[in-house]
Amino acid sequence: MAKSEESEVLIPWLKAISLDHKRAPPSVHLAIDRLIQVISSNRIAIADWNRSGSVWNRKSILRCIVDFFDPLLLEVIPVDSLVWIQLRLEGAPLPLSTHLKSKVNIVKFADNLKRAIQVLEGDSSISGEDWKIIVIQGESLSAVAAILYAISCTLPNETPHWCSACFRRANGFRKYCRLHKPSDVTANDTAYRKAIKLQKSLPQEVLCAWAAYRFNRTHLEESFELISGVEDETSFYFSKGVVTSSLLKSVVEKTMVLPWYVVSQEWDDLLNDFQHVSSLLARSPVDFKGWNEFSAYLLKVLNDIDEETTHPFWILNIICCADEWLKAEKEAVDGRKNRYL
């Protein structure tokens, strides 16, 4: 069987990753060599984990990564080491098998690995033997993150779907979120009818903003560049970019590279501009240990159960959409109350 186009791209990419991570322990390079061998022999499918049993009866490449890299990472990074603890704070605890289920999860997990490495390498209080150990562990994680980024570029795109009534994500290919899915249950049908009516009352500029966000999200996915001001004008034409304000660009970029205690206050300040979302939050951003913990809490409070992203820019967009929806819900309730005054 001939090699696929994805395999032809991946093999030189994996070889380059091995060369770029010379400080990683030999076990990492051996695992990369094993991965190259099984790709070259065409014994695996370049497909999502969930598709592994249905693509020519071959194992998914994600399953292979778990088999090859989980044992060595668990050996290189002991439980309760500084790196292990930081991975948990970033929402990326080992083993790999708990994270590599889909393309969206791959990019999210790779981002979290890179963030954990950057936080520890930027900690000036770490020195001596502890620093040498973190360099080796960081190089191992950096190699794995680079492999995951490479594989994510070869997996088929996953098109996100949103509720046809509100701002929330729909589960899989369904047309409505779990709150507004019409059914034989009276309560659900009532919620569905109210949501459809509410959506029709939204201003046109709000619906246009939702459409723009969903278009960008679908086409840019989780890896893109934020463009702001004239200084970025050139790069806009040569990258997957989206235009935003300099303030939001700054907050997003800080969130992705700086420790949470440094940037959490800026999110606290940002949320003051979204009073309807803020009114639902029992805790402030500064109360959380890390970005992933805060963003998970936010999505839970908003009942956006099927949303998977942790990218700060998309979370900001969700907050904007949710605030408009919650505002419309409040106005509808207030309008009904006024009828009985």
Secondary structure by P-SEA (a helix, b strand, c coil): ccccaaaaaaaaaaaaaaaacccccaaaaaaaaaaaaaaaacccccccccccccccccccaaaaaaaccaaaaaaacccccaaaaaaaaaccccccccccccaaaaaaaaaaaaaaaaaaaaccccccaaaaaaaaaaaaaaaaaaaaaaaaaaccbbbbbccccccccccccccccccccccccaaaaaaaaaaaaaaaaccaaaaaaaaaaaaaaaacccbbbbbccccccccccccbbbbbcaaaaaaaaaaacccccccaaaaaaaacccaaaaaaccccccccccaaaaaaaaaaaacccccccccaaaaaaaaaaaaaaaaaaaaaaaaaaaaac
